[in-house]
Structures are given as structure tokens and as C-alpha cells.
Amino acid sequence: MKTIIAASLLAADFAYLADNIKRAEKSGADWIHYDVMDGMFVRNISFGEPVLKSVSKLITLPVDAHLMIMDPIRYIDNYADLGVNGITFHFEAASDTQTVIDKIRSRNLRAGLSVKPATPVSMIIPYLHSVDMVLVMTVEPGFGGQVFLPETLHKVKELRKYIDDNKLDVIIQVDGGINKETSAMVRECGADVLVSGSYIFNAEDMSEAVRSLR
């Protein structure tokens, strides 16, 4: 499969959010990545349902919702109702991981499970048979523009081997510090979906930035 590029709105200029969304769509990005932060699971607050409700009518690409919030099951229906195509939540933030996965899939959405840099892959192996996507955070979640953590690469390799060995229909997403150089590294390790924010939205030529990520 071709590498999927998800443009993260966290790095967009919120004063011109509609224009930024259109630029991202014209750049050749495949998904719009929507980071939701609650100030509890991560030390930041981003945007939530009201903003997505406002901009969803402008978005023509699939919306990839990344919930960096405590007790994510509370919000699955809300984001499903707003028309997202997939919901990813954090293993570390859920009291019952399988119940959250089942809830997402009951809404016919792509179910994604994410892990922070310090969480070993072994912790989520039991759930790989019931998710559609696994997200490896390559920075500490919560803030955009961070520097890529190379020590996370082994997790992508480990997941790629397990998924391939067990013939699972699961894609691997990476998020954090993704640019021209680091994208090559994660793709070589087996990543399928690259989330990029600052590198795309700060580029003079957004289309060239997206091309370079592939």
C-alpha cells in the first residue's frame, strides 16, 4: 500500500483554519488528523467537538480523530456523530481497553490504539487482533513541534513483525516529529501512516512537503 499522509491540524494557524484545511487537502494529504487533548491525560488543551462541528462541513478528506483524553469511551459517540472516519485512543488512558475498541467498532469506525513512547509494545499485543490501526507516538503526546525520539523506532519494527507474522489486517501509524528525514526512517521500519503537523503547515510549498514524506 502507498504511504498515507495525515495532516495534523494541531499545527495549523487557527486564525485561518478553514484556509489551512483547504491547503492541506490540495497538497495531496490523504487524511486530516484531529488531536483532542483534555489537559489531564496530557499537559495541554487543544480543540474539541465545537471546532470539529464547525469545520467538518469544509473537510472532504477522511478525519482521523486522536483522543488524548482520560476515559475516552465517554466521547466515542460524540465524535462518531460528528462524522469522523476513525478514532484512536490511548492504551494508558482507558480502564477497559477492549470495551473502548468494541465501542468504536460498533459505530463502524476505524479503531486505533495508541501508546506513549515509554509503553512497551508487549502491553498492547493482546489487542492487535481486534483493532484496525496502532499508533506509535514518536514524541511525548501533548504538544506539536517536538523532536522525534529515535528510540521509538524499535517499537515500529516490533509491531511490523508481529502484524506480518500473524497476517493481521492492521496498519501502523506514527505521530511526532515527522519530517523528510524521519519519515524515511519510520517507513523503513514498516509504518503505513505518517502524521505530520509542523513540517506540512509551516512549509512554503505544502505539496512538496507532502511528496517528500512519501
Z-matrix of the N, CA and C atoms (Angstrom, degrees):
N
C 1 1.451
C 2 1.523 1 110.02
N 3 1.319 2 116.82 1 151.82
C 4 1.458 3 119.31 2 177.66
C 5 1.525 4 109.12 3 -74.94
N 6 1.321 5 115.34 4 153.04
C 7 1.457 6 120.27 5 178.09
C 8 1.525 7 109.64 6 -65.78
N 9 1.327 8 115.89 7 129.66
C 10 1.463 9 122.16 8 178.22
C 11 1.524 10 108.73 9 -91.15
N 12 1.331 11 116.33 10 131.34
C 13 1.461 12 121.44 11 178.53
C 14 1.525 13 109.32 12 -108.61
N 15 1.328 14 115.83 13 122.43
C 16 1.462 15 121.94 14 179.13
C 17 1.523 16 108.60 15 -110.39
N 18 1.319 17 116.65 16 117.67
C 19 1.464 18 121.74 17 -179.21
C 20 1.531 19 109.30 18 -84.77
N 21 1.322 20 115.99 19 120.32
C 22 1.455 21 121.11 20 -175.78
C 23 1.525 22 111.80 21 -85.84
N 24 1.328 23 116.27 22 118.16
C 25 1.463 24 121.04 23 -178.63
C 26 1.523 25 112.82 24 -67.68
N 27 1.325 26 117.30 25 -12.38
C 28 1.456 27 119.72 26 178.76
C 29 1.527 28 111.14 27 -59.20
N 30 1.329 29 116.76 28 -27.15
C 31 1.466 30 120.99 29 -177.94
C 32 1.523 31 112.88 30 -95.64
N 33 1.319 32 117.58 31 -0.34
C 34 1.465 33 120.33 32 -179.01
C 35 1.524 34 110.79 33 -73.50
N 36 1.324 35 116.20 34 158.06
C 37 1.461 36 121.84 35 173.86
C 38 1.527 37 107.05 36 -80.80
N 39 1.334 38 117.11 37 109.08
C 40 1.462 39 120.92 38 -173.24
C 41 1.524 40 112.44 39 -65.59
N 42 1.324 41 117.26 40 -20.23
C 43 1.462 42 119.89 41 177.34
C 44 1.527 43 111.12 42 -69.49
N 45 1.333 44 115.31 43 -21.68
C 46 1.472 45 120.76 44 -178.93
C 47 1.531 46 109.09 45 -131.14
N 48 1.318 47 115.96 46 44.94
C 49 1.465 48 120.33 47 -171.92
C 50 1.522 49 112.34 48 -60.73
N 51 1.314 50 118.10 49 -44.20
C 52 1.468 51 120.47 50 -179.88
C 53 1.526 52 110.65 51 -60.54
N 54 1.336 53 116.80 52 -44.37
C 55 1.467 54 120.53 53 178.80
C 56 1.520 55 110.99 54 -63.67
N 57 1.329 56 116.56 55 -40.00
C 58 1.460 57 120.35 56 179.72
C 59 1.523 58 111.88 57 -64.36
N 60 1.332 59 115.86 58 -38.35
C 61 1.464 60 119.63 59 178.03
C 62 1.525 61 110.20 60 -63.44
N 63 1.314 62 116.72 61 -45.25
C 64 1.469 63 120.32 62 -179.73
C 65 1.523 64 111.12 63 -63.94
N 66 1.332 65 116.68 64 -39.91
C 67 1.464 66 120.29 65 177.48
C 68 1.527 67 110.78 66 -61.76
N 69 1.320 68 116.23 67 -42.40
C 70 1.464 69 120.50 68 179.85
C 71 1.518 70 110.72 69 -63.75
N 72 1.314 71 116.64 70 -41.44
C 73 1.466 72 119.61 71 -179.46
C 74 1.524 73 110.82 72 -66.52
N 75 1.322 74 117.14 73 -39.24
C 76 1.469 75 120.48 74 179.97
C 77 1.524 76 112.27 75 -73.55
N 78 1.333 77 117.00 76 -18.36
C 79 1.462 78 121.04 77 -176.45
C 80 1.522 79 112.94 78 -73.55
N 81 1.322 80 116.36 79 -16.25
C 82 1.461 81 119.31 80 -176.82
C 83 1.516 82 113.27 81 104.64
N 84 1.349 83 117.12 82 2.76
C 85 1.465 84 119.95 83 174.87
C 86 1.530 85 109.17 84 -61.22
N 87 1.328 86 116.12 85 151.01
C 88 1.465 87 121.32 86 -175.50
C 89 1.529 88 112.70 87 -97.27
N 90 1.322 89 116.46 88 -35.23
C 91 1.457 90 121.92 89 -179.00
C 92 1.525 91 109.27 90 -130.18
N 93 1.338 92 115.98 91 159.42
C 94 1.453 93 123.03 92 166.42
C 95 1.529 94 106.85 93 -105.64
N 96 1.318 95 115.46 94 122.68
C 97 1.471 96 121.92 95 -178.33
C 98 1.521 97 108.53 96 -96.55
N 99 1.333 98 116.25 97 126.38
C 100 1.466 99 122.00 98 -172.58
C 101 1.525 100 109.09 99 -119.70
N 102 1.330 101 116.55 100 104.33
C 103 1.461 102 122.23 101 -177.20
C 104 1.525 103 111.20 102 -88.00
N 105 1.319 104 115.91 103 123.92
C 106 1.466 105 121.57 104 178.30
C 107 1.530 106 108.06 105 -112.21
N 108 1.333 107 116.57 106 121.81
C 109 1.472 108 121.88 107 -177.92
C 110 1.522 109 109.32 108 -124.96
N 111 1.335 110 115.98 109 141.42
C 112 1.458 111 119.70 110 -173.76
C 113 1.523 112 114.75 111 -109.78
N 114 1.342 113 117.70 112 0.46
C 115 1.456 114 119.78 113 -178.22
C 116 1.514 115 113.73 114 75.92
N 117 1.329 116 117.07 115 1.92
C 118 1.470 117 121.64 116 179.85
C 119 1.530 118 110.35 117 -115.28
N 120 1.328 119 116.04 118 -56.03
C 121 1.466 120 118.51 119 177.11
C 122 1.525 121 110.64 120 -68.01
N 123 1.323 122 116.17 121 -36.54
C 124 1.463 123 121.92 122 174.04
C 125 1.532 124 108.02 123 -127.26
N 126 1.321 125 116.02 124 158.55
C 127 1.470 126 120.08 125 -175.38
C 128 1.533 127 111.37 126 -87.06
N 129 1.291 128 115.32 127 53.06
C 130 1.455 129 119.46 128 178.54
C 131 1.521 130 108.10 129 -161.41
N 132 1.312 131 116.16 130 157.87
C 133 1.463 132 122.40 131 173.84
C 134 1.526 133 106.10 132 -124.99
N 135 1.315 134 117.02 133 127.06
C 136 1.468 135 119.54 134 -177.13
C 137 1.523 136 110.06 135 -105.46
N 138 1.306 137 116.57 136 -102.40
C 139 1.462 138 122.02 137 179.07
C 140 1.518 139 107.97 138 -140.91
N 141 1.308 140 116.23 139 167.60
C 142 1.458 141 118.97 140 -175.84
C 143 1.504 142 112.79 141 -141.32
N 144 1.323 143 115.30 142 -141.24
C 145 1.458 144 120.74 143 -172.68
C 146 1.531 145 114.24 144 -64.96
N 147 1.337 146 120.28 145 -42.59
C 148 1.467 147 119.01 146 -178.20
C 149 1.523 148 113.37 147 -59.56
N 150 1.334 149 116.69 148 -40.87
C 151 1.470 150 119.76 149 179.70
C 152 1.521 151 110.22 150 -67.36
N 153 1.322 152 116.87 151 -44.50
C 154 1.463 153 119.19 152 -179.86
C 155 1.526 154 111.13 153 -63.97
N 156 1.323 155 116.57 154 -38.04
C 157 1.466 156 119.57 155 178.01
C 158 1.529 157 110.49 156 -61.24
N 159 1.340 158 115.94 157 -37.55
C 160 1.462 159 120.50 158 -179.06
C 161 1.516 160 112.92 159 -70.77
N 162 1.335 161 116.74 160 -40.47
C 163 1.468 162 119.58 161 -173.21
C 164 1.525 163 113.57 162 -95.38
N 165 1.333 164 117.08 163 -13.40
C 166 1.465 165 118.69 164 -175.41
C 167 1.524 166 112.45 165 -60.51
N 168 1.327 167 116.42 166 -30.31
C 169 1.466 168 118.66 167 179.40
C 170 1.521 169 112.13 168 -71.30
N 171 1.336 170 116.90 169 -14.13
C 172 1.461 171 121.04 170 178.50
C 173 1.526 172 112.29 171 -92.46
N 174 1.331 173 116.09 172 -20.11
C 175 1.469 174 120.95 173 -171.76
C 176 1.520 175 110.43 174 -88.28
N 177 1.329 176 115.54 175 127.75
C 178 1.467 177 120.05 176 176.98
C 179 1.526 178 111.81 177 -105.79
N 180 1.334 179 116.90 178 -15.74
C 181 1.463 180 120.82 179 178.88
C 182 1.532 181 110.34 180 -84.68
N 183 1.337 182 117.39 181 160.80
C 184 1.460 183 119.44 182 173.67
C 185 1.527 184 110.89 183 -58.89
N 186 1.324 185 116.19 184 141.08
C 187 1.465 186 121.25 185 178.52
C 188 1.529 187 109.38 186 -103.02
N 189 1.325 188 113.85 187 124.37
C 190 1.459 189 123.89 188 -176.96
C 191 1.529 190 107.04 189 -105.47
N 192 1.329 191 117.83 190 101.63
C 193 1.464 192 121.67 191 -176.73
C 194 1.520 193 110.76 192 -89.48
N 195 1.319 194 115.70 193 125.32
C 196 1.468 195 122.50 194 -179.47
C 197 1.522 196 107.27 195 -113.69
N 198 1.343 197 116.31 196 106.63
C 199 1.455 198 121.57 197 -176.49
C 200 1.520 199 110.59 198 -91.60
N 201 1.321 200 116.17 199 103.83
C 202 1.465 201 121.75 200 175.02
C 203 1.519 202 107.48 201 -98.93
N 204 1.333 203 114.56 202 66.59
C 205 1.459 204 121.29 203 -173.07
C 206 1.526 205 109.97 204 -139.00
N 207 1.329 206 115.51 205 154.42
C 208 1.454 207 120.31 206 175.90
C 209 1.531 208 110.47 207 -74.03
N 210 1.315 209 115.19 208 147.30
C 211 1.462 210 122.00 209 176.75
C 212 1.530 211 111.46 210 49.82
N 213 1.334 212 117.56 211 59.10
C 214 1.474 213 121.24 212 -171.70
C 215 1.519 214 115.40 213 -62.52
N 216 1.313 215 118.41 214 -20.56
C 217 1.471 216 119.50 215 -176.82
C 218 1.531 217 111.32 216 -59.91
N 219 1.334 218 117.50 217 -24.10
C 220 1.465 219 121.30 218 -179.75
C 221 1.523 220 112.73 219 -62.16
N 222 1.338 221 116.73 220 -23.77
C 223 1.463 222 120.12 221 -171.16
C 224 1.535 223 114.37 222 -114.63
N 225 1.316 224 117.40 223 3.95
C 226 1.468 225 119.81 224 -177.73
C 227 1.526 226 110.93 225 -59.95
N 228 1.312 227 117.29 226 -50.10
C 229 1.466 228 120.31 227 -178.64
C 230 1.525 229 111.34 228 -62.56
N 231 1.316 230 117.23 229 -39.11
C 232 1.462 231 120.91 230 -178.39
C 233 1.525 232 111.15 231 -59.37
N 234 1.339 233 116.47 232 -47.74
C 235 1.460 234 119.24 233 -178.26
C 236 1.522 235 111.73 234 -75.54
N 237 1.312 236 116.83 235 -31.57
C 238 1.468 237 119.20 236 173.77
C 239 1.523 238 110.09 237 -61.43
N 240 1.314 239 116.61 238 -41.75
C 241 1.468 240 121.06 239 -179.77
C 242 1.532 241 112.11 240 -66.47
N 243 1.330 242 116.85 241 -23.86
C 244 1.461 243 120.83 242 178.83
C 245 1.526 244 112.53 243 -83.96
N 246 1.332 245 116.15 244 -1.25
C 247 1.458 246 119.97 245 172.26
C 248 1.509 247 117.27 246 90.84
N 249 1.340 248 117.35 247 18.25
C 250 1.461 249 118.07 248 177.33
C 251 1.529 250 109.31 249 -67.44
N 252 1.332 251 115.34 250 159.04
C 253 1.464 252 120.20 251 -178.66
C 254 1.521 253 112.99 252 -97.18
N 255 1.314 254 115.33 253 -22.40
C 256 1.457 255 120.03 254 178.84
C 257 1.515 256 109.95 255 -154.56
N 258 1.328 257 115.51 256 151.58
C 259 1.467 258 121.51 257 176.62
C 260 1.516 259 108.43 258 -127.94
N 261 1.326 260 115.09 259 127.82
C 262 1.462 261 121.60 260 175.46
C 263 1.520 262 107.89 261 -114.86
N 264 1.316 263 116.72 262 133.26
C 265 1.458 264 121.48 263 178.16
C 266 1.522 265 109.15 264 -126.28
N 267 1.323 266 115.97 265 168.21
C 268 1.462 267 119.96 266 -176.89
C 269 1.521 268 111.93 267 -95.37
N 270 1.321 269 113.86 268 132.50
C 271 1.462 270 121.16 269 175.33
C 272 1.525 271 110.60 270 -53.50
N 273 1.330 272 116.21 271 -39.01
C 274 1.461 273 121.38 272 -175.45
C 275 1.531 274 112.97 273 -72.81
N 276 1.328 275 117.57 274 -14.27
C 277 1.464 276 121.11 275 -173.17
C 278 1.524 277 113.54 276 -103.20
N 279 1.326 278 117.64 277 -4.97
C 280 1.465 279 120.91 278 -174.52
C 281 1.527 280 110.81 279 -109.87
N 282 1.312 281 115.97 280 137.26
C 283 1.469 282 119.85 281 178.06
C 284 1.524 283 111.36 282 -79.50
N 285 1.331 284 116.91 283 -26.65
C 286 1.466 285 121.90 284 179.02
C 287 1.531 286 107.53 285 -138.51
N 288 1.311 287 115.58 286 92.54
C 289 1.470 288 121.73 287 -173.57
C 290 1.519 289 112.20 288 -58.12
N 291 1.317 290 117.38 289 -46.51
C 292 1.461 291 120.09 290 -175.81
C 293 1.523 292 111.92 291 -64.70
N 294 1.318 293 117.57 292 -36.36
C 295 1.458 294 120.69 293 179.27
C 296 1.525 295 111.23 294 -64.02
N 297 1.339 296 116.47 295 -37.96
C 298 1.468 297 119.67 296 178.33
C 299 1.530 298 110.06 297 -67.75
N 300 1.323 299 117.05 298 -42.76
C 301 1.466 300 120.95 299 177.80
C 302 1.527 301 109.85 300 -58.44
N 303 1.318 302 115.43 301 -47.37
C 304 1.472 303 120.05 302 -178.66
C 305 1.528 304 111.02 303 -62.24
N 306 1.316 305 116.72 304 -37.66
C 307 1.461 306 120.76 305 179.80
C 308 1.523 307 110.66 306 -64.87
N 309 1.330 308 117.03 307 -44.12
C 310 1.466 309 120.79 308 178.93
C 311 1.523 310 110.42 309 -61.81
N 312 1.312 311 116.26 310 -45.49
C 313 1.460 312 120.10 311 -177.62
C 314 1.527 313 111.80 312 -69.72
N 315 1.318 314 116.83 313 -26.25
C 316 1.472 315 119.46 314 177.48
C 317 1.522 316 111.23 315 -66.92
N 318 1.349 317 116.15 316 -19.29
C 319 1.460 318 120.93 317 176.74
C 320 1.528 319 111.59 318 -96.64
N 321 1.324 320 116.16 319 12.36
C 322 1.464 321 122.48 320 178.25
C 323 1.527 322 112.44 321 58.70
N 324 1.332 323 115.26 322 40.20
C 325 1.452 324 121.47 323 178.05
C 326 1.523 325 109.96 324 -113.42
N 327 1.335 326 115.49 325 157.81
C 328 1.452 327 120.95 326 173.98
C 329 1.525 328 108.26 327 -67.24
N 330 1.311 329 117.35 328 124.56
C 331 1.462 330 122.10 329 -178.42
C 332 1.518 331 109.84 330 -98.38
N 333 1.340 332 115.15 331 122.42
C 334 1.451 333 120.38 332 179.83
C 335 1.517 334 111.42 333 -120.07
N 336 1.318 335 115.80 334 145.40
C 337 1.460 336 122.12 335 179.31
C 338 1.523 337 108.21 336 -123.65
N 339 1.329 338 116.63 337 128.29
C 340 1.464 339 121.02 338 -175.47
C 341 1.520 340 111.45 339 -114.95
N 342 1.342 341 114.77 340 152.80
C 343 1.467 342 120.87 341 175.26
C 344 1.520 343 110.02 342 -131.75
N 345 1.323 344 115.73 343 142.82
C 346 1.453 345 122.55 344 174.15
C 347 1.537 346 109.51 345 -70.65
N 348 1.326 347 117.20 346 164.98
C 349 1.467 348 119.93 347 -179.44
C 350 1.524 349 114.99 348 -55.70
N 351 1.325 350 117.75 349 -34.37
C 352 1.469 351 120.07 350 -175.65
C 353 1.532 352 113.65 351 -84.75
N 354 1.316 353 117.82 352 -10.31
C 355 1.467 354 120.87 353 -178.19
C 356 1.517 355 110.65 354 -83.91
N 357 1.331 356 118.24 355 120.65
C 358 1.468 357 119.88 356 -179.00
C 359 1.526 358 112.44 357 -68.38
N 360 1.311 359 115.56 358 148.32
C 361 1.467 360 122.16 359 178.80
C 362 1.520 361 111.15 360 -58.07
N 363 1.305 362 116.84 361 -33.48
C 364 1.467 363 120.62 362 -177.94
C 365 1.528 364 112.51 363 -55.88
N 366 1.326 365 116.90 364 -26.09
C 367 1.460 366 120.66 365 -178.40
C 368 1.524 367 112.49 366 -69.11
N 369 1.326 368 117.17 367 -26.89
C 370 1.467 369 119.26 368 -176.14
C 371 1.527 370 113.74 369 -108.15
N 372 1.317 371 117.06 370 -1.47
C 373 1.475 372 120.04 371 178.93
C 374 1.526 373 112.07 372 -52.12
N 375 1.338 374 119.69 373 -42.36
C 376 1.471 375 119.20 374 -178.35
C 377 1.529 376 114.39 375 -60.93
N 378 1.332 377 117.38 376 -18.18
C 379 1.463 378 120.54 377 -175.70
C 380 1.529 379 113.29 378 -101.40
N 381 1.315 380 116.79 379 -5.61
C 382 1.464 381 119.24 380 -175.47
C 383 1.522 382 112.91 381 -66.94
N 384 1.308 383 116.91 382 -21.11
C 385 1.463 384 120.16 383 179.75
C 386 1.530 385 112.07 384 -79.82
N 387 1.334 386 117.35 385 -6.47
C 388 1.467 387 118.80 386 -177.87
C 389 1.522 388 113.47 387 -125.04
N 390 1.339 389 118.17 388 4.32
C 391 1.472 390 120.08 389 176.33
C 392 1.526 391 110.03 390 -108.48
N 393 1.327 392 115.14 391 166.70
C 394 1.464 393 121.61 392 177.14
C 395 1.524 394 111.60 393 -101.06
N 396 1.346 395 115.40 394 -23.21
C 397 1.460 396 119.76 395 -175.84
C 398 1.524 397 109.20 396 -150.55
N 399 1.321 398 116.22 397 145.65
C 400 1.452 399 121.65 398 172.42
C 401 1.522 400 107.73 399 -122.01
N 402 1.330 401 116.26 400 133.50
C 403 1.461 402 122.20 401 -177.71
C 404 1.518 403 110.13 402 -109.43
N 405 1.322 404 115.81 403 119.71
C 406 1.456 405 121.98 404 174.75
C 407 1.525 406 107.93 405 -96.47
N 408 1.327 407 116.72 406 116.04
C 409 1.457 408 120.31 407 175.58
C 410 1.523 409 108.70 408 -76.40
N 411 1.329 410 115.65 409 124.02
C 412 1.465 411 120.37 410 -178.77
C 413 1.530 412 111.16 411 -102.83
N 414 1.335 413 115.52 412 11.57
C 415 1.472 414 124.42 413 166.44
C 416 1.532 415 105.68 414 -144.10
N 417 1.330 416 116.79 415 169.68
C 418 1.464 417 119.49 416 172.16
C 419 1.523 418 107.75 417 -70.23
N 420 1.322 419 119.08 418 126.14
C 421 1.463 420 120.27 419 -175.74
C 422 1.521 421 112.09 420 -65.90
N 423 1.332 422 115.03 421 149.11
C 424 1.444 423 120.17 422 173.87
C 425 1.512 424 115.41 423 133.71
N 426 1.324 425 117.60 424 -28.73
C 427 1.456 426 120.85 425 -177.44
C 428 1.519 427 110.18 426 -139.87
N 429 1.330 428 116.78 427 141.78
C 430 1.453 429 121.03 428 176.16
C 431 1.519 430 110.86 429 -81.97
N 432 1.336 431 115.59 430 167.80
C 433 1.451 432 121.01 431 174.21
C 434 1.520 433 115.35 432 76.39
N 435 1.327 434 117.45 433 16.52
C 436 1.456 435 120.19 434 -179.48
C 437 1.532 436 111.89 435 -82.76
N 438 1.338 437 115.15 436 165.07
C 439 1.460 438 121.46 437 -179.90
C 440 1.523 439 109.79 438 -86.29
N 441 1.305 440 115.53 439 133.00
C 442 1.467 441 124.01 440 179.15
C 443 1.527 442 111.31 441 -55.69
N 444 1.341 443 115.54 442 136.79
C 445 1.463 444 121.58 443 178.52
C 446 1.531 445 109.41 444 -98.83
N 447 1.342 446 118.34 445 104.37
C 448 1.468 447 120.27 446 -176.47
C 449 1.523 448 114.09 447 -62.77
N 450 1.330 449 117.13 448 -22.29
C 451 1.465 450 119.47 449 179.86
C 452 1.525 451 112.62 450 -68.34
N 453 1.337 452 117.22 451 -8.66
C 454 1.468 453 119.55 452 177.81
C 455 1.529 454 112.27 453 -84.65
N 456 1.314 455 118.04 454 -10.65
C 457 1.467 456 120.99 455 -175.90
C 458 1.524 457 112.54 456 -61.29
N 459 1.331 458 116.59 457 -35.09
C 460 1.464 459 118.84 458 -178.36
C 461 1.520 460 111.30 459 -63.85
N 462 1.332 461 116.81 460 -26.62
C 463 1.461 462 120.12 461 179.41
C 464 1.519 463 111.00 462 -70.25
N 465 1.330 464 115.93 463 -38.19
C 466 1.465 465 119.98 464 176.99
C 467 1.535 466 109.41 465 -63.83
N 468 1.334 467 116.46 466 -44.67
C 469 1.466 468 120.77 467 178.82
C 470 1.522 469 111.13 468 -61.01
N 471 1.317 470 115.92 469 -44.02
C 472 1.469 471 120.92 470 -178.59
C 473 1.523 472 111.04 471 -62.88
N 474 1.310 473 115.83 472 -43.39
C 475 1.468 474 119.70 473 178.34
C 476 1.519 475 111.76 474 -66.18
N 477 1.329 476 116.47 475 -42.67
C 478 1.460 477 120.59 476 179.72
C 479 1.533 478 110.58 477 -58.23
N 480 1.325 479 116.18 478 -43.47
C 481 1.470 480 120.18 479 -179.08
C 482 1.520 481 110.43 480 -65.82
N 483 1.326 482 117.67 481 -44.85
C 484 1.461 483 119.85 482 -178.52
C 485 1.528 484 110.81 483 -64.65
N 486 1.319 485 116.72 484 -44.87
C 487 1.464 486 121.07 485 -179.11
C 488 1.523 487 111.03 486 -62.03
N 489 1.336 488 116.04 487 -44.92
C 490 1.471 489 119.90 488 -179.48
C 491 1.524 490 111.64 489 -69.10
N 492 1.332 491 117.00 490 -43.03
C 493 1.469 492 120.56 491 -179.14
C 494 1.518 493 111.74 492 -62.09
N 495 1.334 494 116.08 493 -32.63
C 496 1.463 495 120.12 494 -177.69
C 497 1.526 496 112.75 495 -100.74
N 498 1.341 497 115.19 496 7.12
C 499 1.467 498 121.55 497 176.69
C 500 1.534 499 111.85 498 51.45
N 501 1.331 500 115.40 499 48.08
C 502 1.455 501 120.99 500 179.96
C 503 1.520 502 110.58 501 -90.32
N 504 1.315 503 115.73 502 146.12
C 505 1.468 504 121.62 503 177.21
C 506 1.533 505 108.23 504 -93.05
N 507 1.332 506 114.86 505 68.88
C 508 1.466 507 122.24 506 -176.55
C 509 1.521 508 108.30 507 -130.28
N 510 1.330 509 116.32 508 131.96
C 511 1.458 510 119.60 509 177.94
C 512 1.529 511 109.65 510 -100.55
N 513 1.328 512 115.07 511 153.58
C 514 1.461 513 122.06 512 -178.50
C 515 1.526 514 109.60 513 -108.28
N 516 1.320 515 115.29 514 125.35
C 517 1.458 516 121.74 515 177.60
C 518 1.528 517 108.65 516 -111.32
N 519 1.328 518 116.26 517 145.68
C 520 1.468 519 121.12 518 173.62
C 521 1.520 520 108.53 519 -125.44
N 522 1.320 521 115.40 520 147.81
C 523 1.462 522 120.50 521 -174.92
C 524 1.521 523 109.12 522 -148.29
N 525 1.349 524 115.80 523 121.55
C 526 1.458 525 120.22 524 175.31
C 527 1.517 526 113.01 525 130.08
N 528 1.319 527 116.55 526 111.73
C 529 1.457 528 120.26 527 176.77
C 530 1.515 529 114.50 528 67.07
N 531 1.329 530 116.46 529 29.38
C 532 1.474 531 119.69 530 -176.89
C 533 1.528 532 109.81 531 -87.04
N 534 1.327 533 114.97 532 120.70
C 535 1.464 534 122.91 533 177.17
C 536 1.524 535 108.83 534 -141.08
N 537 1.312 536 117.04 535 -167.38
C 538 1.473 537 120.46 536 -176.18
C 539 1.521 538 111.62 537 -58.04
N 540 1.335 539 117.17 538 -41.80
C 541 1.458 540 120.62 539 -176.39
C 542 1.528 541 111.65 540 -75.69
N 543 1.326 542 116.81 541 -49.24
C 544 1.458 543 119.18 542 -176.01
C 545 1.520 544 112.21 543 -72.30
N 546 1.327 545 117.48 544 -26.28
C 547 1.466 546 119.24 545 178.25
C 548 1.518 547 110.85 546 -62.98
N 549 1.320 548 116.56 547 -38.23
C 550 1.472 549 120.08 548 178.18
C 551 1.526 550 110.35 549 -63.07
N 552 1.328 551 116.75 550 -38.38
C 553 1.464 552 121.44 551 -178.69
C 554 1.526 553 111.32 552 -66.32
N 555 1.338 554 117.11 553 -45.73
C 556 1.467 555 119.08 554 -176.83
C 557 1.522 556 111.32 555 -74.21
N 558 1.323 557 117.14 556 -32.65
C 559 1.468 558 119.32 557 177.00
C 560 1.523 559 110.02 558 -64.99
N 561 1.327 560 116.59 559 -39.69
C 562 1.467 561 120.76 560 178.87
C 563 1.523 562 111.36 561 -64.15
N 564 1.326 563 116.40 562 -29.66
C 565 1.466 564 120.47 563 179.34
C 566 1.520 565 112.60 564 -82.96
N 567 1.350 566 117.23 565 -10.06
C 568 1.456 567 119.95 566 174.89
C 569 1.509 568 116.85 567 115.46
N 570 1.335 569 117.99 568 12.76
C 571 1.467 570 119.85 569 179.19
C 572 1.530 571 111.05 570 -71.76
N 573 1.320 572 116.39 571 142.06
C 574 1.469 573 122.70 572 -179.76
C 575 1.523 574 112.55 573 -103.14
N 576 1.342 575 116.80 574 -32.94
C 577 1.466 576 122.59 575 -175.32
C 578 1.520 577 108.92 576 -125.51
N 579 1.331 578 116.45 577 126.85
C 580 1.455 579 121.93 578 -178.97
C 581 1.523 580 109.12 579 -113.02
N 582 1.325 581 116.28 580 119.61
C 583 1.462 582 121.38 581 174.16
C 584 1.517 583 108.09 582 -91.89
N 585 1.316 584 116.29 583 127.98
C 586 1.458 585 120.24 584 179.39
C 587 1.525 586 109.18 585 -139.72
N 588 1.322 587 115.25 586 133.54
C 589 1.446 588 119.89 587 -179.07
C 590 1.511 589 112.76 588 -115.98
N 591 1.324 590 116.23 589 -76.67
C 592 1.465 591 121.27 590 -176.50
C 593 1.520 592 112.53 591 -57.34
N 594 1.332 593 116.99 592 -41.75
C 595 1.460 594 120.68 593 -177.46
C 596 1.528 595 111.21 594 -61.44
N 597 1.331 596 116.81 595 -38.38
C 598 1.465 597 121.04 596 -179.79
C 599 1.527 598 111.37 597 -78.63
N 600 1.325 599 116.71 598 -53.21
C 601 1.465 600 119.81 599 -171.72
C 602 1.527 601 113.55 600 -73.99
N 603 1.331 602 117.41 601 -20.95
C 604 1.467 603 119.63 602 177.71
C 605 1.524 604 112.82 603 -92.78
N 606 1.317 605 116.92 604 -2.10
C 607 1.466 606 120.35 605 -177.61
C 608 1.521 607 111.47 606 -75.93
N 609 1.315 608 116.32 607 141.43
C 610 1.469 609 120.05 608 174.16
C 611 1.522 610 110.21 609 -65.69
N 612 1.326 611 115.38 610 -39.63
C 613 1.461 612 121.76 611 177.80
C 614 1.524 613 107.59 612 -115.93
N 615 1.325 614 116.29 613 95.43
C 616 1.458 615 121.12 614 -176.00
C 617 1.526 616 111.79 615 -64.33
N 618 1.322 617 117.11 616 -36.45
C 619 1.464 618 120.47 617 179.98
C 620 1.522 619 110.89 618 -63.67
N 621 1.316 620 116.68 619 -40.78
C 622 1.461 621 120.42 620 178.15
C 623 1.513 622 110.89 621 -67.48
N 624 1.319 623 117.80 622 -36.60
C 625 1.448 624 121.22 623 177.57
C 626 1.533 625 110.62 624 -62.16
N 627 1.338 626 116.29 625 -44.15
C 628 1.466 627 119.76 626 178.92
C 629 1.528 628 110.23 627 -64.47
N 630 1.326 629 116.79 628 -42.98
C 631 1.474 630 120.01 629 178.89
C 632 1.527 631 110.76 630 -59.63
N 633 1.319 632 116.89 631 -41.07
C 634 1.465 633 119.87 632 -177.20
C 635 1.527 634 112.39 633 -66.99
N 636 1.328 635 117.00 634 -26.11
C 637 1.456 636 120.59 635 179.01
C 638 1.527 637 111.75 636 -71.44
N 639 1.314 638 116.54 637 -27.88
C 640 1.469 639 119.72 638 -177.81
C 641 1.526 640 111.45 639 -75.97
